[in-house]
């Protein structure tokens, strides 16, 4: 019974939050909220094109409401992005780990006290102070010399390793009956490979760790 009550409470909280968000964002252009998520599921294999079509229906609008089951707003103009990241930066912050699945995962992975999870802004003084301290420390990483040397060298090195991995896949598929539309060839998941490339690069640049997940090595 306790588990059932907990699930019901979560569902009621979600519905209440969605309704409150729908009222607050009702003035924004965009499609009606898809409470069932059917349209998103129907377009899951072309989700980026699907999102782009949503935005193109409202050209020139700085903010567009999406039809995701969750309440989301997309910034569609450079001016809107500048407002969020510069002009009104202290008024726009990240969601809490309890309000957004992604930030919950980030908190579990990186901890609750990291710059990627801490919330900044005038209304969150205690977290904002810690966020600012970490930002000042992290800003020393992104100097011109570090960018020219460390970042450039790291990206070149990781790019070479990704090319090596692609070369291995290409050689493994040699001899396949390519005249028959490469039937029998092993496909290459480029999205996963680019994720690994980004992960390996970040590990080197931010944590000084040598990781080669793009080459198939496991990171312990």
C-alpha positions as CSV (number, residue, x, y, z in Angstrom):
1,X,0.0,0.0,0.0
2,X,2.8,2.4,0.8
3,X,4.3,1.8,-2.7
4,X,0.9,2.4,-4.4
5,X,0.4,5.5,-2.4
6,X,3.9,6.8,-3.3
7,X,3.2,6.2,-7.0
8,X,-0.2,7.9,-6.8
9,X,1.4,10.9,-5.1
10,X,4.1,11.1,-7.8
11,X,1.5,11.0,-10.6
12,X,-0.7,13.6,-8.9
13,X,2.3,15.9,-8.4
14,X,3.3,15.5,-12.0
15,X,-0.2,16.3,-13.3
16,X,-0.4,19.3,-11.0
17,X,3.0,20.6,-12.2
18,X,2.0,20.1,-15.8
19,X,-1.2,22.0,-15.4
20,X,0.5,24.8,-13.6
21,X,3.1,25.0,-16.3
22,X,0.5,24.9,-19.1
23,X,-1.3,27.9,-17.5
24,X,1.9,29.9,-17.2
25,X,3.1,29.1,-20.7
26,X,-0.3,29.2,-22.4
27,X,0.5,32.5,-24.1
28,X,3.5,31.1,-25.9
29,X,3.2,29.9,-29.5
30,X,3.5,26.2,-30.1
31,X,1.5,23.0,-30.4
32,X,-0.9,21.8,-27.8
33,X,0.7,19.8,-25.0
34,X,0.7,16.1,-25.9
35,X,-0.2,14.6,-22.5
36,X,0.0,11.0,-23.8
37,X,3.3,11.3,-25.6
38,X,2.0,9.5,-28.6
39,X,3.3,12.0,-31.1
40,X,6.8,11.9,-29.6
41,X,6.8,8.1,-29.6
42,X,5.6,8.0,-33.2
43,X,8.5,10.2,-34.2
44,X,11.2,8.8,-32.0
45,X,13.3,7.6,-34.9
46,X,13.3,11.1,-36.4
47,X,13.0,13.1,-33.2
48,X,15.4,15.9,-34.3
49,X,13.5,16.5,-37.5
50,X,10.3,16.4,-35.5
51,X,11.5,19.1,-33.1
52,X,12.8,21.2,-36.0
53,X,9.3,21.1,-37.7
54,X,7.8,22.3,-34.4
55,X,10.1,25.3,-34.4
56,X,9.6,26.1,-38.1
57,X,5.9,26.4,-37.6
58,X,6.6,29.6,-35.6
59,X,9.4,31.5,-37.5
60,X,10.9,34.5,-35.7
61,X,9.4,33.6,-32.3
62,X,12.0,33.8,-29.5
63,X,10.3,31.1,-27.4
64,X,8.3,28.2,-28.6
65,X,6.4,25.6,-26.4
66,X,7.0,22.0,-27.3
67,X,4.4,19.2,-27.3
68,X,6.4,16.9,-25.1
69,X,4.5,15.4,-22.2
70,X,6.7,17.5,-20.0
71,X,6.5,21.3,-20.1
72,X,9.4,22.6,-22.2
73,X,10.2,25.9,-23.9
74,X,12.8,26.2,-26.7
75,X,14.8,29.3,-27.3
76,X,14.7,29.9,-31.1
77,X,16.5,33.2,-31.6
78,X,20.0,34.5,-30.7
79,X,18.4,37.3,-28.7
80,X,16.5,34.8,-26.5
81,X,19.7,32.8,-25.9
82,X,21.6,36.0,-25.0
83,X,18.8,36.9,-22.5
84,X,19.2,33.6,-20.8
85,X,22.9,33.3,-20.8
86,X,23.8,37.0,-20.3
87,X,21.2,39.7,-19.8
88,X,19.0,37.9,-17.3
89,X,21.4,35.2,-16.3
90,X,20.8,35.5,-12.6
91,X,17.1,34.9,-13.1
92,X,17.4,31.8,-15.2
93,X,18.8,28.7,-13.6
94,X,18.9,24.9,-13.9
95,X,16.1,22.7,-12.6
96,X,16.6,20.8,-9.4
97,X,17.5,17.1,-9.5
98,X,14.0,16.2,-8.3
99,X,12.3,18.1,-11.2
100,X,14.4,16.9,-14.1
101,X,15.5,13.3,-14.9
102,X,18.8,14.4,-16.6
103,X,19.9,16.5,-13.7
104,X,19.1,13.7,-11.3
105,X,21.4,11.5,-13.3
106,X,24.1,14.2,-13.3
107,X,23.8,14.5,-9.5
108,X,24.2,10.8,-9.1
109,X,27.2,10.7,-11.4
110,X,29.0,14.0,-10.4
111,X,27.6,14.7,-7.0
112,X,25.1,17.3,-5.7
113,X,27.8,19.9,-5.1
114,X,29.3,20.2,-8.6
115,X,29.0,23.1,-11.0
116,X,26.9,21.1,-13.4
117,X,24.2,20.5,-10.8
118,X,24.4,23.5,-8.4
119,X,21.8,26.1,-9.2
120,X,22.8,29.8,-9.5
121,X,20.8,33.0,-9.3
122,X,19.6,35.7,-7.0
123,X,17.0,33.5,-5.3
124,X,19.4,30.7,-4.4
125,X,22.1,32.6,-2.5
126,X,23.7,29.6,-0.7
127,X,24.0,27.5,-3.9
128,X,24.9,30.5,-6.0
129,X,27.9,31.3,-3.8
130,X,29.2,27.7,-4.2
131,X,28.5,27.8,-7.9
132,X,30.4,31.1,-8.3
133,X,33.4,29.8,-6.5
134,X,33.5,26.7,-8.7
135,X,33.0,28.8,-11.8
136,X,36.0,31.0,-10.9
137,X,38.1,27.9,-10.4
138,X,36.9,26.3,-13.7
139,X,37.5,29.5,-15.7
140,X,41.2,29.1,-15.2
141,X,41.0,25.9,-17.3
142,X,39.7,27.8,-20.4
143,X,42.6,30.2,-20.9
144,X,43.9,30.9,-24.4
145,X,47.1,28.9,-23.9
146,X,45.1,25.9,-22.6
147,X,42.7,26.1,-25.5
148,X,45.5,26.4,-28.1
149,X,47.6,23.7,-26.5
150,X,45.8,21.2,-24.3
151,X,42.4,21.3,-26.0
152,X,43.7,21.3,-29.5
153,X,46.2,18.5,-28.9
154,X,43.5,16.5,-27.0
155,X,40.9,16.8,-29.8
156,X,43.5,15.9,-32.5
157,X,44.6,12.9,-30.5
158,X,41.0,11.7,-29.8
159,X,40.1,12.3,-33.5
160,X,43.0,10.1,-34.6
161,X,41.8,7.3,-32.3
162,X,38.2,7.6,-33.7
163,X,39.6,7.4,-37.2
164,X,41.6,4.3,-36.1
165,X,38.4,2.7,-34.8
166,X,36.6,3.5,-38.1
167,X,39.5,2.0,-40.0
168,X,39.2,-1.2,-38.0
169,X,35.5,-1.4,-38.8
170,X,36.1,-0.7,-42.5
171,X,38.8,-3.4,-42.7
172,X,36.5,-5.9,-40.9
173,X,33.8,-5.3,-43.5
174,X,36.1,-5.7,-46.5
175,X,35.2,-8.6,-48.6
176,X,31.5,-8.3,-47.8
177,X,29.2,-8.6,-50.9
178,X,28.9,-4.8,-51.2
179,X,27.2,-5.2,-54.6
180,X,24.2,-6.5,-52.6
181,X,23.8,-3.4,-50.5
182,X,26.5,-4.4,-48.0
183,X,24.3,-7.3,-46.8
184,X,26.2,-9.0,-44.0
185,X,28.4,-6.0,-43.1
186,X,28.6,-4.9,-39.5
187,X,27.0,-1.4,-39.2
188,X,28.9,1.4,-37.4
189,X,27.0,3.3,-34.7
190,X,28.4,6.8,-35.4
191,X,26.3,8.5,-32.7
192,X,27.7,6.2,-30.1
193,X,31.2,6.8,-31.4
194,X,30.8,10.5,-31.2
195,X,29.5,10.2,-27.7
196,X,32.6,8.2,-26.8
197,X,34.8,10.8,-28.6
198,X,33.2,13.5,-26.4
199,X,33.5,11.5,-23.2
200,X,37.2,10.7,-23.9
201,X,38.0,14.3,-24.6
202,X,36.3,15.6,-21.5
203,X,38.0,13.0,-19.3
204,X,41.4,14.3,-20.6
205,X,40.7,18.0,-20.6
206,X,38.8,18.3,-17.2
207,X,40.1,15.3,-15.2
208,X,43.5,14.5,-16.9
209,X,42.5,10.9,-17.4
210,X,43.4,8.8,-20.4
211,X,40.3,7.0,-21.6
212,X,39.8,5.2,-24.9
213,X,36.1,4.3,-25.0
214,X,36.0,5.2,-28.7
215,X,38.4,2.3,-29.2
216,X,36.3,-0.1,-27.2
217,X,38.3,0.0,-24.0
218,X,36.4,-0.2,-20.7
219,X,36.8,2.6,-18.2
220,X,37.2,1.4,-14.7
